[in-house]
Amino acid sequence: MNLNQSQRLLVNLSTVRSWLTFFAIVSLLGFIGLGWLVKSLLIMTALILLTPILLFVGFRWWLGQNLVKGACPACGNPLTGLNNTQTTCPFCAQTVSVEKSSFQRPAEPGTIDVQAIEVTSQSVD
C-alpha cells in the first residue's frame, strides 16, 4: 500500500469524523430542546459574515452619490471633493466649496469675481 494513500485516508477520516461530531452535537442540542441555541449561533454567524459586505456596498453607494470630480475654478486643474464641503486645491492652494455637484470659489457678499485677459498693444503709425 502506498504511504501517500494511507495519509490521505487518515486526513479524510479525520475530516469526516469532525463533521460527524459537529452534526451529532447539533442534533443532540435539537433533541434536548436547545434548538434556539443552534439557531442563534447560526444567525450570529450569518450576521458576522454579511455585515461587512453590506457596509462595503452601502459605503460605495454613498461615495458614488457624494463624490464630485471637476476642475478647480481658480487654476483649472482636476479636483475631487465631497458634496456640500470645502476643500483646498493642491495645485493653487485656493479654498473652494463643493455645492450642487460643482466647484465654486467662496466669496464675501458683494464681491464681483472677474476673469482677467491679456490684451496686446498695437502701435498706430
Secondary structure, 3 states (H helix, E strand, C coil): CCHHHHHHHHHHHHHHHHHHHHHHHHHHHHHHCCHHHHHHHHHHHHHHHHHHHHHHHHHHHHHHHHEEEEECCCCCCEEEEECCCEEECCCCCCEEEEECCEEECCCCCCCCCCCCCCCCCCCCC
